[in-house]
Amino acid sequence: SQQGEEDPQALSIQEGENATMNCSYKTSINNLQWYRQNSGRGLVHLILIRSNEREKHSGRLRVTLDTSKKSSSLLITASRAADTASYFCATVSGANSKLTFGKGITLSVRP
Amino acid sequence: GAGVSQSPSNKVTEKGKDVELRCDPISGHTALYWYRQSLGQGLEFLIYFQGNSAPDKSGLPSDRFSAERTGGSVSTLTIQRTQQEDSAVYLCASSPPGTENEKLFFGSGTQLSVL
């Protein structure tokens, strides 16, 4: 079963604009992660935020976590055509629990 | 060294045949995971190996699916009597010690097509 649900399902923006993607989840989490997938194959880990954190930055990425709303957002600033990919949020809940992925968001950045 | 390696990259088989998919994790990584991704879908958890502990098999969809990890390194996912609904990309991932379920390194996957 899927814990995280991303929103929107698809996003198309112009190069240079910011991209905001959202993830909602159902049960309390230990951590939430974002991954990128190019060409429908392997995923690349982007960033992890723990349940006691509210915001993290990594380069052009900014992740926020609102545990009261059970939601997270991923912001990509100054987007580039190379950011075109699918983005997935994934969560871990409870001890010794597996990492559960959402269905993903397709981001298209137009040159 | 190199990243997670999966073989074959593509596998076409006939319904009813058995298939074996192989995963070579990154050297030194103690945790190994298998996920399945159907077209346009998210990743479905299959199985998780962590060191010498008993694997978490809770995601295997039926008893036709099994996996083993030999010597704490290479893993093989076996699907017996394949069905058309088994068609998907099978992704393997590994994690270094101390980052289990916190940072997964994925292979490029095996695209399985069951005719």
Backbone of each chain as ProteinMPNN parsed JSONL, in Angstrom:
{"seq_chain_A": "SQQGEEDPQALSIQEGENATMNCSYKTSINNLQWYRQNSGRGLVHLILIRSNEREKHSGRLRVTLDTSKKSSSLLITASRAADTASYFCATVSGANSKLTFGKGITLSVRP", "coords_chain_A": {"N_chain_A": [[0.853, -1.185, 0.0], [0.393, 2.341, -0.588], [1.9, 5.052, 1.025], [2.627, 7.753, 0.728], [1.346, 10.464, -1.194], [1.732, 12.252, -4.089], [1.464, 15.606, -5.333], [1.178, 18.16, -7.77], [0.118, 15.635, -10.225], [1.392, 16.001, -12.587], [3.6, 18.462, -13.859], [4.383, 21.365, -15.592], [6.763, 23.678, -16.477], [8.509, 26.758, -17.222], [11.937, 27.088, -18.07], [14.034, 28.367, -15.54], [12.009, 29.17, -13.871], [10.494, 28.492, -10.638], [9.848, 25.281, -9.203], [7.331, 23.664, -7.484], [6.513, 20.917, -5.576], [4.293, 18.696, -3.994], [3.691, 16.508, -1.19], [1.643, 14.285, 0.48], [0.903, 12.358, 3.388], [-0.202, 9.491, 5.334], [0.123, 8.215, 7.875], [2.004, 8.619, 10.954], [5.44, 9.491, 10.63], [8.938, 8.476, 10.463], [10.94, 9.5, 8.873], [11.116, 11.43, 5.827], [11.676, 11.215, 2.399], [12.942, 12.444, -0.736], [13.135, 11.489, -4.106], [14.591, 11.339, -7.399], [13.807, 10.362, -10.709], [15.041, 9.507, -13.773], [14.253, 8.855, -17.157], [12.658, 6.6, -16.624], [14.01, 4.672, -15.149], [16.539, 3.838, -12.821], [16.39, 5.277, -9.508], [17.386, 8.338, -7.921], [18.607, 9.442, -4.895], [17.599, 12.423, -3.356], [17.162, 14.101, -1.05], [16.726, 13.976, 2.496], [14.449, 14.364, 5.158], [13.918, 14.575, 8.598], [11.491, 13.59, 11.091], [11.524, 15.417, 13.152], [12.407, 17.717, 12.064], [11.921, 20.758, 10.221], [12.598, 22.111, 7.931], [14.851, 21.789, 5.184], [17.802, 22.317, 3.229], [19.403, 21.858, 0.097], [21.618, 22.689, -2.127], [19.925, 23.8, -4.96], [17.598, 22.849, -3.969], [14.831, 22.791, -1.742], [13.319, 21.537, 1.055], [10.372, 21.134, 2.904], [8.649, 20.207, 5.888], [5.621, 19.46, 7.371], [4.387, 18.202, 10.05], [2.007, 18.321, 11.386], [0.121, 18.66, 9.45], [0.675, 16.497, 8.006], [2.295, 16.585, 5.661], [4.577, 17.398, 2.985], [6.785, 19.495, 1.117], [8.58, 19.943, -1.901], [10.796, 22.151, -3.226], [12.179, 23.323, -6.141], [14.445, 25.572, -7.121], [15.02, 28.093, -9.65], [14.749, 26.502, -12.096], [16.026, 24.043, -14.416], [16.374, 22.683, -17.731], [17.452, 20.184, -17.464], [16.362, 19.311, -15.115], [14.094, 18.031, -15.713], [12.158, 15.262, -15.07], [10.877, 12.439, -13.182], [9.567, 12.775, -9.932], [9.67, 11.483, -6.695], [8.163, 11.059, -3.532], [9.001, 9.481, -0.462], [8.417, 7.507, 2.404], [9.205, 6.527, 5.777], [7.841, 4.679, 8.343], [7.5, 3.982, 11.75], [9.357, 1.491, 13.67], [11.894, -0.522, 12.208], [10.726, -0.495, 9.698], [9.688, -0.574, 6.259], [10.684, 1.39, 3.373], [8.4, 3.39, 1.791], [6.981, 4.316, -1.263], [5.463, 7.043, -3.114], [3.333, 7.66, -6.038], [4.522, 9.431, -7.715], [5.606, 12.491, -9.386], [5.495, 14.022, -12.503], [7.756, 16.111, -13.851], [8.203, 18.636, -16.159], [10.481, 20.694, -17.691], [10.595, 23.388, -19.665], [12.765, 24.5, -22.221]], "CA_chain_A": [[0.0, 0.0, 0.0], [1.188, 3.555, -0.697], [1.737, 5.977, 2.128], [2.697, 9.12, 0.249], [0.688, 10.828, -2.443], [2.29, 13.505, -4.575], [0.543, 16.53, -5.998], [0.263, 17.577, -8.758], [0.642, 14.443, -10.89], [2.28, 16.468, -13.639], [3.893, 19.893, -13.74], [5.171, 21.863, -16.714], [7.174, 25.051, -16.215], [9.544, 27.326, -18.079], [13.275, 27.131, -17.469], [14.253, 29.555, -14.719], [10.946, 29.267, -12.867], [10.578, 27.559, -9.508], [8.905, 24.163, -9.243], [6.916, 23.213, -6.157], [5.816, 19.638, -5.593], [3.789, 18.395, -2.659], [3.503, 15.11, -0.822], [0.884, 14.084, 1.707], [0.997, 10.989, 3.874], [-1.351, 9.157, 6.183], [0.472, 7.863, 9.252], [3.204, 9.286, 11.463], [6.66, 9.037, 9.955], [10.266, 8.699, 11.034], [11.578, 10.434, 7.958], [10.536, 11.54, 4.492], [12.749, 11.407, 1.424], [12.584, 12.731, -2.121], [13.994, 10.852, -5.105], [14.372, 11.708, -8.795], [13.97, 9.252, -11.64], [15.141, 9.87, -15.178], [14.087, 7.819, -18.184], [11.934, 5.441, -16.135], [14.873, 3.625, -14.592], [16.963, 3.953, -11.44], [16.098, 6.494, -8.772], [18.51, 8.993, -7.257], [18.226, 10.086, -3.639], [17.844, 13.87, -3.369], [17.222, 14.735, 0.266], [15.962, 13.351, 3.581], [14.085, 15.243, 6.271], [13.442, 13.756, 9.708], [10.196, 14.036, 11.621], [11.71, 16.545, 14.081], [12.915, 18.842, 11.286], [10.874, 21.482, 9.517], [13.079, 22.59, 6.631], [16.239, 21.475, 4.837], [18.229, 22.841, 1.938], [20.532, 21.217, -0.56], [21.777, 23.361, -3.416], [18.694, 24.47, -5.393], [16.456, 22.149, -3.386], [14.376, 23.141, -0.393], [12.26, 20.64, 1.496], [9.718, 21.468, 4.159], [7.841, 19.149, 6.47], [4.611, 19.888, 8.328], [3.868, 16.946, 10.591], [0.62, 18.517, 11.823], [-0.696, 18.482, 8.251], [1.156, 15.298, 7.336], [2.628, 16.956, 4.291], [5.919, 17.9, 2.689], [6.911, 20.092, -0.199], [9.915, 20.036, -2.499], [10.928, 23.319, -4.086], [13.384, 23.412, -6.962], [14.549, 26.958, -7.573], [15.742, 28.356, -10.906], [14.762, 25.188, -12.742], [16.777, 23.85, -15.658], [15.827, 21.617, -18.568], [17.962, 18.92, -16.933], [15.555, 18.888, -13.963], [12.981, 17.235, -16.23], [12.254, 13.909, -14.512], [9.806, 12.123, -12.228], [9.998, 12.979, -8.55], [8.91, 10.64, -5.783], [8.4, 11.132, -2.098], [9.014, 8.17, 0.172], [8.358, 7.658, 3.857], [9.444, 5.417, 6.684], [6.996, 4.814, 9.529], [7.694, 2.935, 12.741], [10.659, 0.836, 13.748], [12.115, -1.644, 11.294], [9.715, -0.439, 8.649], [10.219, -0.394, 4.92], [10.523, 2.681, 2.71], [7.222, 3.309, 0.926], [7.005, 5.384, -2.258], [4.264, 7.491, -3.789], [3.273, 7.368, -7.468], [5.438, 10.308, -8.419], [5.194, 13.69, -10.128], [6.278, 14.215, -13.72], [8.123, 17.512, -14.035], [8.779, 18.987, -17.455], [11.017, 22.046, -17.705], [10.732, 23.779, -21.066], [13.911, 25.393, -22.42]], "C_chain_A": [[0.89, 1.237, 0.0], [0.868, 4.492, 0.436], [1.675, 7.399, 1.615], [1.955, 9.316, -1.054], [1.197, 12.191, -2.868], [1.23, 14.322, -5.3], [1.354, 17.719, -6.517], [0.842, 16.29, -9.363], [1.631, 14.818, -11.976], [2.411, 17.975, -13.531], [4.773, 20.298, -14.907], [5.484, 23.329, -16.469], [8.24, 25.477, -17.211], [10.878, 27.31, -17.328], [13.461, 28.451, -16.718], [13.187, 29.753, -13.654], [11.213, 28.288, -11.726], [9.512, 26.481, -9.664], [8.602, 23.742, -7.815], [6.09, 21.945, -6.279], [5.455, 19.268, -4.158], [3.596, 16.906, -2.453], [2.7, 15.078, 0.468], [0.969, 12.62, 2.1], [-0.038, 10.76, 4.963], [-0.994, 8.902, 7.641], [1.759, 8.557, 9.668], [4.463, 8.665, 10.873], [7.903, 9.243, 10.797], [11.037, 9.696, 10.177], [10.849, 10.425, 6.628], [11.672, 11.872, 3.545], [12.149, 11.76, 0.069], [13.636, 12.097, -3.028], [13.622, 11.389, -6.481], [14.609, 10.483, -9.669], [13.969, 9.782, -13.058], [14.882, 8.649, -16.047], [13.486, 6.533, -17.66], [12.8, 4.337, -15.56], [15.281, 3.944, -13.16], [16.648, 5.298, -10.811], [17.36, 7.026, -8.103], [17.986, 9.712, -6.023], [18.576, 11.568, -3.693], [18.067, 14.415, -1.964], [16.339, 13.962, 1.243], [15.661, 14.391, 4.634], [13.471, 14.373, 7.365], [12.189, 14.388, 10.318], [10.337, 15.222, 12.572], [12.307, 17.769, 13.385], [11.783, 19.496, 10.515], [11.309, 21.924, 8.115], [14.527, 22.161, 6.438], [16.532, 21.999, 3.452], [19.376, 21.989, 1.411], [20.654, 21.812, -1.943], [20.525, 24.126, -3.792], [17.434, 23.817, -4.828], [16.144, 22.66, -1.997], [13.208, 22.222, -0.062], [11.694, 21.146, 2.804], [8.87, 20.29, 4.606], [6.91, 19.75, 7.502], [3.945, 18.641, 8.882], [2.422, 17.095, 11.061], [-0.344, 18.322, 10.657], [-0.328, 17.213, 7.497], [1.456, 15.596, 5.863], [4.043, 17.482, 4.197], [5.876, 18.57, 1.328], [8.371, 20.111, -0.608], [9.904, 21.215, -3.448], [12.25, 23.231, -4.824], [13.439, 24.838, -7.497], [15.327, 27.043, -8.879], [15.878, 27.08, -11.731], [15.528, 25.217, -14.064], [16.126, 22.724, -16.453], [16.257, 20.252, -18.035], [17.205, 18.442, -15.699], [14.337, 18.086, -14.402], [13.153, 15.782, -15.813], [10.971, 13.635, -13.742], [10.367, 12.234, -10.827], [9.058, 12.207, -7.624], [9.198, 11.033, -4.336], [8.284, 9.728, -1.53], [9.091, 8.36, 1.678], [8.703, 6.363, 4.571], [8.628, 5.67, 7.951], [7.285, 3.672, 10.486], [9.072, 2.321, 12.69], [10.725, -0.313, 12.755], [11.098, -1.682, 10.17], [10.361, -0.156, 7.305], [9.946, 1.011, 4.402], [9.415, 2.544, 1.676], [7.166, 4.543, 0.039], [5.607, 5.768, -2.714], [4.349, 7.187, -5.274], [4.111, 8.321, -8.306], [4.786, 11.476, -9.128], [6.098, 13.791, -11.339], [6.508, 15.707, -13.908], [8.745, 17.7, -15.412], [9.222, 20.443, -17.387], [11.317, 22.407, -19.152], [11.888, 24.765, -21.238], [13.478, 26.776, -22.905]], "O_chain_A": [[2.005, 1.202, 0.519], [-0.297, 4.703, 0.772], [0.795, 8.169, 2.0], [1.941, 8.434, -1.912], [1.112, 13.164, -2.118], [0.241, 13.791, -5.806], [2.164, 18.254, -5.762], [1.963, 15.909, -9.026], [2.575, 14.083, -12.264], [1.467, 18.675, -13.163], [5.786, 19.657, -15.182], [4.574, 24.136, -16.276], [8.796, 24.658, -17.943], [10.927, 27.495, -16.112], [13.088, 29.516, -17.211], [13.424, 30.424, -12.65], [12.042, 27.384, -11.837], [8.424, 26.73, -10.183], [9.516, 23.492, -7.028], [5.092, 21.907, -6.998], [6.229, 19.504, -3.23], [3.37, 16.147, -3.396], [3.036, 15.762, 1.434], [1.093, 11.745, 1.242], [-0.668, 11.698, 5.452], [-1.719, 9.32, 8.543], [2.516, 9.029, 8.82], [4.528, 7.457, 10.648], [7.928, 10.062, 11.715], [11.694, 10.605, 10.684], [10.063, 9.522, 6.342], [12.525, 12.706, 3.849], [11.004, 11.421, -0.23], [14.837, 12.155, -2.766], [12.497, 11.833, -6.707], [15.496, 9.673, -9.401], [13.014, 10.426, -13.493], [15.261, 7.534, -15.69], [13.772, 5.464, -18.199], [12.37, 3.185, -15.489], [14.42, 4.294, -12.353], [16.639, 6.328, -11.486], [18.272, 6.272, -7.765], [17.039, 10.494, -6.101], [19.701, 11.935, -4.032], [19.051, 15.112, -1.715], [15.331, 13.371, 0.855], [16.518, 15.21, 4.968], [12.609, 13.537, 7.093], [11.881, 15.557, 10.085], [9.373, 15.959, 12.781], [12.67, 18.744, 14.042], [10.791, 18.842, 10.194], [10.475, 22.089, 7.224], [15.325, 22.162, 7.376], [15.642, 22.115, 2.61], [20.199, 21.474, 2.168], [19.878, 21.477, -2.837], [20.092, 25.006, -3.048], [16.322, 24.207, -5.184], [17.032, 22.926, -1.187], [12.231, 22.144, -0.808], [12.435, 21.539, 3.704], [8.431, 19.48, 3.791], [7.348, 20.465, 8.404], [3.042, 18.084, 8.257], [1.689, 16.109, 11.13], [-1.477, 17.878, 10.842], [-0.935, 16.888, 6.477], [0.938, 14.943, 4.957], [4.628, 17.944, 5.176], [5.034, 18.248, 0.49], [9.27, 20.271, 0.218], [9.093, 21.268, -4.372], [13.308, 23.082, -4.213], [12.558, 25.253, -8.251], [16.17, 26.198, -9.18], [16.987, 26.636, -12.025], [15.657, 26.25, -14.722], [15.403, 21.903, -15.889], [15.512, 19.278, -18.143], [17.376, 17.3, -15.274], [13.627, 17.525, -13.568], [14.149, 15.142, -16.148], [10.09, 14.49, -13.658], [11.503, 11.836, -10.567], [7.835, 12.269, -7.75], [10.342, 11.304, -3.971], [7.554, 8.891, -2.06], [9.758, 9.273, 2.164], [8.52, 5.265, 4.045], [8.714, 6.74, 8.553], [7.313, 2.512, 10.074], [9.858, 2.594, 11.782], [9.729, -0.988, 12.499], [10.661, -2.75, 9.741], [11.442, 0.427, 7.228], [9.09, 1.726, 4.923], [9.481, 1.689, 0.793], [7.288, 5.671, 0.516], [4.687, 4.949, -2.708], [5.294, 6.547, -5.734], [4.381, 8.05, -9.477], [3.593, 11.463, -9.429], [7.317, 13.664, -11.227], [5.562, 16.471, -14.101], [9.694, 17.007, -15.78], [8.426, 21.324, -17.061], [12.184, 21.807, -19.787], [11.989, 25.746, -20.5], [14.322, 27.646, -23.12]]}, "seq_chain_B": "GAGVSQSPSNKVTEKGKDVELRCDPISGHTALYWYRQSLGQGLEFLIYFQGNSAPDKSGLPSDRFSAERTGGSVSTLTIQRTQQEDSAVYLCASSPPGTENEKLFFGSGTQLSVL", "coords_chain_B": {"N_chain_B": [[33.249, 1.479, -5.291], [31.774, 0.708, -8.368], [28.323, 1.474, -9.164], [25.102, 0.143, -8.102], [24.495, -2.857, -9.683], [22.489, -4.398, -12.102], [21.231, -7.318, -13.666], [19.582, -9.349, -16.176], [19.404, -6.351, -18.257], [17.18, -6.164, -19.764], [14.483, -8.442, -20.146], [12.741, -10.788, -21.879], [10.134, -13.032, -21.746], [8.211, -16.062, -21.93], [4.876, -16.625, -20.938], [4.458, -18.568, -18.032], [7.047, -19.488, -17.853], [10.054, -19.644, -15.827], [11.956, -17.017, -14.302], [15.089, -15.444, -13.517], [16.419, -12.769, -11.788], [19.167, -10.649, -11.309], [21.103, -8.986, -8.825], [23.78, -6.915, -8.036], [24.973, -5.422, -5.315], [26.332, -2.252, -4.125], [29.669, -2.43, -3.095], [30.25, -3.255, 0.28], [27.861, -2.314, 1.175], [25.256, -3.062, 3.369], [22.525, -3.392, 3.438], [19.887, -4.473, 1.325], [17.491, -4.082, -1.206], [14.482, -4.936, -2.966], [12.334, -3.647, -5.403], [9.335, -3.136, -7.314], [8.201, -1.688, -10.31], [5.495, -0.743, -12.044], [4.208, 0.317, -15.252], [4.043, 3.781, -15.296], [3.515, 3.897, -12.612], [4.072, 4.087, -9.036], [6.717, 2.893, -6.862], [6.652, -0.429, -5.829], [7.139, -2.123, -2.909], [9.041, -5.077, -2.451], [10.927, -6.924, -1.139], [13.306, -6.965, 1.583], [16.6, -7.104, 2.613], [18.682, -7.216, 5.41], [21.748, -7.252, 6.554], [22.598, -10.036, 8.524], [20.111, -10.602, 9.375], [16.764, -12.015, 9.365], [15.098, -11.785, 6.261], [12.775, -9.165, 5.285], [9.954, -10.136, 3.938], [7.511, -9.209, 3.317], [6.384, -7.858, 1.173], [6.29, -9.454, -1.071], [4.344, -10.524, -3.77], [3.14, -13.007, -4.264], [3.454, -16.612, -3.765], [4.935, -17.343, -5.883], [7.04, -15.756, -6.123], [10.355, -15.318, -5.023], [13.347, -14.629, -3.162], [16.852, -14.495, -2.684], [19.861, -13.915, -0.882], [23.132, -14.237, -1.264], [25.966, -14.857, 0.715], [25.809, -12.37, 1.851], [25.928, -10.504, -0.136], [25.517, -10.507, -3.354], [22.266, -10.676, -4.823], [19.442, -12.626, -5.818], [16.433, -12.492, -7.508], [13.724, -14.504, -7.974], [11.194, -15.464, -10.163], [8.638, -17.629, -10.489], [6.827, -19.54, -12.903], [5.843, -17.393, -14.632], [3.536, -14.684, -15.079], [1.463, -12.525, -17.126], [0.876, -10.212, -15.738], [3.11, -9.872, -14.242], [4.834, -8.367, -15.646], [6.987, -5.665, -15.614], [9.236, -3.113, -14.352], [11.919, -4.195, -12.508], [13.475, -3.149, -9.707], [16.495, -2.855, -7.956], [18.099, -1.968, -4.915], [20.594, -0.625, -2.695], [21.998, 0.044, 0.58], [24.417, 1.783, 2.566], [25.997, 0.779, 5.718], [24.25, 1.899, 8.598], [22.568, 3.649, 7.301], [20.205, 2.499, 6.617], [17.146, 2.327, 4.953], [17.246, 5.056, 4.773], [18.847, 6.207, 2.852], [18.832, 5.198, -0.259], [20.541, 3.541, -2.835], [20.004, 3.105, -6.128], [19.861, 0.585, -8.693], [19.769, 0.355, -12.322], [17.69, -1.206, -13.044], [15.699, -4.07, -14.147], [13.951, -4.626, -17.004], [11.168, -6.447, -17.302], [9.354, -8.399, -19.482], [6.507, -10.207, -20.021], [5.21, -12.416, -22.222]], "CA_chain_B": [[33.429, 1.154, -6.67], [30.668, 1.008, -9.259], [27.02, 1.527, -8.536], [24.342, -1.1, -8.062], [24.431, -3.436, -11.015], [21.422, -5.373, -12.271], [21.25, -8.027, -14.943], [19.82, -8.582, -17.391], [18.718, -5.053, -18.277], [15.884, -6.48, -20.358], [14.201, -9.874, -20.208], [11.455, -11.143, -22.47], [9.897, -14.436, -21.477], [6.863, -16.531, -22.221], [4.033, -16.94, -19.783], [4.672, -19.895, -17.494], [8.468, -19.752, -17.658], [10.689, -19.065, -14.644], [13.019, -16.055, -14.589], [15.957, -15.039, -12.415], [16.966, -11.424, -11.932], [20.334, -10.572, -10.443], [21.496, -7.661, -8.322], [25.06, -6.77, -7.35], [24.923, -4.138, -4.604], [27.597, -1.552, -3.955], [30.524, -3.117, -2.133], [30.197, -2.719, 1.636], [26.483, -2.011, 1.568], [24.712, -4.203, 4.099], [21.086, -3.52, 3.202], [19.54, -4.647, -0.079], [16.052, -3.985, -1.386], [13.88, -5.126, -4.28], [11.074, -2.962, -5.658], [8.773, -3.349, -8.644], [7.541, -0.491, -10.818], [4.701, -0.948, -13.254], [4.186, 1.495, -16.112], [3.37, 4.96, -14.768], [3.162, 3.711, -11.201], [5.133, 4.222, -8.051], [7.474, 1.695, -6.571], [6.013, -1.383, -4.926], [8.135, -2.848, -2.131], [8.967, -6.527, -2.543], [11.673, -7.616, -0.091], [14.398, -6.175, 2.162], [17.604, -7.867, 3.338], [19.53, -6.376, 6.264], [22.805, -8.014, 7.205], [22.299, -11.442, 8.75], [18.748, -10.746, 9.893], [15.783, -12.61, 8.457], [14.602, -10.742, 5.349], [11.375, -8.735, 5.328], [9.365, -10.616, 2.681], [6.1, -8.856, 3.39], [5.904, -7.282, -0.067], [6.226, -10.412, -2.18], [2.917, -10.604, -4.1], [2.632, -14.387, -4.247], [4.51, -17.59, -3.494], [5.749, -17.545, -7.084], [8.189, -14.858, -5.987], [11.282, -15.598, -3.936], [14.631, -13.951, -3.326], [17.898, -14.88, -1.764], [21.067, -13.09, -0.902], [24.224, -15.152, -0.929], [27.173, -14.262, 1.267], [25.592, -10.977, 2.219], [26.234, -9.584, -1.24], [24.665, -10.644, -4.538], [20.906, -11.163, -4.595], [18.693, -13.102, -6.976], [14.969, -12.519, -7.4], [13.2, -15.539, -8.86], [9.744, -15.494, -10.384], [8.27, -18.91, -11.109], [5.558, -19.599, -13.662], [5.533, -15.979, -14.836], [2.249, -14.258, -15.611], [1.572, -11.246, -17.834], [0.844, -9.116, -14.769], [4.44, -9.711, -13.658], [5.594, -7.433, -16.485], [7.295, -4.451, -14.873], [10.669, -2.905, -14.12], [12.308, -4.655, -11.181], [14.568, -2.296, -9.254], [17.241, -3.262, -6.778], [18.794, -0.857, -4.274], [21.363, -0.981, -1.503], [22.335, 1.15, 1.477], [25.569, 1.517, 3.432], [25.65, 0.61, 7.128], [23.821, 3.096, 9.312], [21.622, 4.472, 6.524], [19.132, 1.639, 6.124], [15.887, 3.029, 4.743], [17.453, 6.506, 4.8], [19.426, 6.628, 1.576], [18.938, 4.034, -1.119], [21.218, 3.682, -4.109], [19.281, 2.211, -7.014], [20.347, 0.166, -9.985], [18.959, 0.82, -13.454], [16.516, -2.051, -13.167], [15.487, -5.069, -15.196], [12.632, -4.53, -17.625], [10.66, -7.792, -17.569], [8.153, -8.471, -20.327], [5.972, -11.572, -20.093], [4.316, -12.467, -23.382]], "C_chain_B": [[32.23, 1.573, -7.486], [29.375, 1.037, -8.473], [26.381, 0.168, -8.458], [24.165, -1.606, -9.495], [23.334, -4.49, -11.081], [21.538, -6.034, -13.636], [20.151, -9.073, -14.983], [19.127, -7.229, -17.323], [17.321, -5.211, -18.868], [15.712, -7.983, -20.418], [12.808, -10.063, -20.783], [11.271, -12.635, -22.278], [8.456, -14.784, -21.824], [6.134, -16.845, -20.92], [4.277, -18.382, -19.341], [6.126, -20.252, -17.251], [8.939, -19.128, -16.346], [11.762, -18.075, -15.086], [13.813, -15.78, -13.321], [16.539, -13.673, -12.724], [18.064, -11.259, -10.882], [20.621, -9.145, -10.042], [22.836, -7.758, -7.611], [25.065, -5.424, -6.632], [26.302, -3.474, -4.585], [28.393, -2.256, -2.853], [30.463, -2.444, -0.763], [28.803, -2.355, 2.109], [25.859, -3.245, 2.192], [23.222, -4.422, 3.85], [20.821, -3.604, 1.705], [18.034, -4.749, -0.206], [15.678, -4.349, -2.819], [12.545, -4.392, -4.318], [10.621, -3.304, -7.07], [8.035, -2.078, -9.043], [6.811, -0.835, -12.099], [4.568, 0.373, -13.984], [3.384, 2.619, -15.471], [2.992, 4.889, -13.304], [4.355, 3.989, -10.303], [5.827, 2.905, -7.827], [6.741, 0.857, -5.534], [7.097, -2.18, -4.222], [7.94, -4.354, -2.276], [9.632, -7.193, -1.346], [12.876, -6.788, 0.335], [15.306, -7.117, 2.952], [18.457, -6.892, 4.152], [20.507, -7.274, 6.999], [22.436, -9.481, 7.314], [20.892, -11.68, 9.284], [17.861, -11.434, 8.868], [15.22, -11.518, 7.561], [13.137, -10.411, 5.606], [10.771, -9.084, 3.977], [7.936, -10.152, 2.515], [5.536, -8.305, 2.094], [5.801, -8.25, -1.238], [4.757, -10.708, -2.495], [2.327, -12.003, -4.091], [3.791, -15.338, -3.98], [5.298, -17.945, -4.751], [7.03, -16.719, -7.024], [9.052, -15.283, -4.81], [12.584, -14.849, -4.21], [15.606, -14.5, -2.315], [19.067, -13.936, -1.922], [22.204, -13.954, -0.389], [25.427, -14.388, -0.401], [27.025, -12.804, 1.634], [25.863, -9.993, 1.114], [25.21, -9.716, -2.351], [23.299, -11.2, -4.163], [20.284, -11.603, -5.911], [17.219, -13.108, -6.641], [14.465, -13.509, -8.433], [11.694, -15.443, -8.93], [9.439, -16.786, -11.11], [6.943, -18.761, -11.845], [5.041, -18.178, -13.94], [4.163, -15.782, -15.473], [2.42, -12.9, -16.277], [1.578, -10.074, -16.856], [2.171, -8.936, -14.042], [5.292, -8.738, -14.47], [5.754, -6.102, -15.766], [8.803, -4.237, -14.914], [10.958, -3.31, -12.681], [13.582, -3.914, -10.781], [15.19, -2.843, -7.978], [17.944, -2.024, -6.218], [19.605, -1.376, -3.101], [21.67, 0.262, -0.689], [23.564, 0.789, 2.288], [25.131, 1.362, 4.882], [25.282, 1.939, 7.779], [22.839, 3.977, 8.57], [20.485, 3.642, 5.966], [17.826, 2.425, 6.09], [16.016, 4.553, 4.881], [18.063, 7.018, 3.51], [19.662, 5.385, 0.746], [19.636, 4.409, -2.417], [20.609, 2.635, -5.048], [20.118, 1.807, -8.219], [19.418, 0.67, -11.075], [17.767, -0.078, -13.737], [16.588, -3.089, -14.257], [14.066, -4.908, -15.703], [12.191, -5.945, -17.984], [9.369, -7.693, -18.379], [7.735, -9.923, -20.441], [4.922, -11.614, -21.197], [3.259, -13.543, -23.233]], "O_chain_B": [[31.719, 2.679, -7.316], [29.326, 0.683, -7.295], [27.028, -0.848, -8.714], [23.741, -0.87, -10.387], [23.254, -5.369, -10.223], [21.895, -5.396, -14.627], [19.806, -9.638, -13.946], [18.336, -6.99, -16.41], [16.398, -4.478, -18.513], [16.658, -8.718, -20.702], [11.823, -9.561, -20.241], [12.159, -13.419, -22.613], [7.606, -13.909, -21.987], [6.735, -17.279, -19.938], [4.301, -19.299, -20.163], [6.42, -21.205, -16.529], [8.313, -18.207, -15.821], [12.402, -18.266, -16.12], [13.294, -15.866, -12.208], [17.088, -13.453, -13.804], [17.915, -11.67, -9.731], [20.41, -8.211, -10.816], [23.015, -8.571, -6.704], [25.154, -4.384, -7.285], [27.302, -4.073, -4.982], [27.846, -2.625, -1.815], [30.604, -1.227, -0.652], [28.583, -2.115, 3.296], [25.917, -4.337, 1.627], [22.72, -5.531, 4.035], [21.447, -2.899, 0.913], [17.378, -5.421, 0.59], [16.439, -4.111, -3.758], [11.735, -4.496, -3.397], [11.422, -3.711, -7.911], [7.338, -1.468, -8.233], [7.425, -1.175, -13.11], [4.79, 1.433, -13.4], [2.21, 2.452, -15.143], [2.236, 5.726, -12.811], [5.491, 4.109, -10.761], [5.56, 1.92, -8.515], [6.278, 1.359, -4.51], [7.896, -2.847, -4.879], [6.814, -4.848, -2.228], [8.985, -7.944, -0.615], [13.406, -6.003, -0.451], [14.85, -7.836, 3.841], [18.898, -5.865, 3.636], [20.14, -7.969, 7.947], [22.015, -10.102, 6.338], [20.523, -12.809, 9.606], [18.154, -11.441, 7.672], [14.895, -10.434, 8.044], [12.364, -11.247, 6.075], [11.041, -8.411, 2.982], [7.219, -10.657, 1.65], [4.317, -8.282, 1.923], [5.273, -7.892, -2.291], [4.002, -11.096, -1.604], [1.117, -12.157, -3.923], [4.954, -14.934, -3.969], [6.224, -18.754, -4.696], [7.976, -16.954, -7.777], [8.541, -15.573, -3.728], [12.879, -14.485, -5.348], [15.224, -14.918, -1.222], [19.234, -13.263, -2.94], [22.229, -14.348, 0.777], [25.855, -13.397, -0.993], [28.017, -12.079, 1.718], [26.012, -8.797, 1.36], [24.147, -9.099, -2.293], [23.181, -12.075, -3.304], [20.556, -11.038, -6.97], [16.802, -13.658, -5.622], [14.743, -13.373, -9.624], [11.005, -15.354, -7.914], [9.924, -17.013, -12.218], [6.073, -17.977, -11.466], [3.938, -17.817, -13.528], [3.701, -16.588, -16.28], [3.403, -12.201, -16.027], [2.216, -9.054, -17.117], [2.348, -7.964, -13.308], [6.363, -8.331, -14.019], [4.769, -5.486, -15.359], [9.549, -5.064, -15.438], [10.317, -2.824, -11.749], [14.622, -4.036, -11.428], [14.491, -3.241, -7.047], [18.338, -1.137, -6.975], [19.325, -2.453, -2.575], [21.612, 1.384, -1.192], [23.747, -0.37, 2.662], [24.024, 1.763, 5.243], [25.92, 2.964, 7.54], [22.326, 4.945, 9.13], [19.866, 4.014, 4.969], [17.452, 3.092, 7.054], [15.022, 5.251, 5.081], [17.814, 8.159, 3.119], [20.581, 4.612, 1.014], [19.362, 5.45, -3.014], [20.69, 1.434, -4.79], [20.959, 2.565, -8.701], [18.413, 1.324, -10.799], [16.925, 0.249, -14.574], [17.415, -3.012, -15.166], [13.102, -5.035, -14.948], [12.772, -6.573, -18.869], [8.428, -6.995, -18.002], [8.505, -10.768, -20.898], [3.89, -10.947, -21.124], [2.426, -13.718, -24.123]]}, "name": "protein", "num_of_chains": 2, "seq": "SQQGEEDPQALSIQEGENATMNCSYKTSINNLQWYRQNSGRGLVHLILIRSNEREKHSGRLRVTLDTSKKSSSLLITASRAADTASYFCATVSGANSKLTFGKGITLSVRPGAGVSQSPSNKVTEKGKDVELRCDPISGHTALYWYRQSLGQGLEFLIYFQGNSAPDKSGLPSDRFSAERTGGSVSTLTIQRTQQEDSAVYLCASSPPGTENEKLFFGSGTQLSVL"}
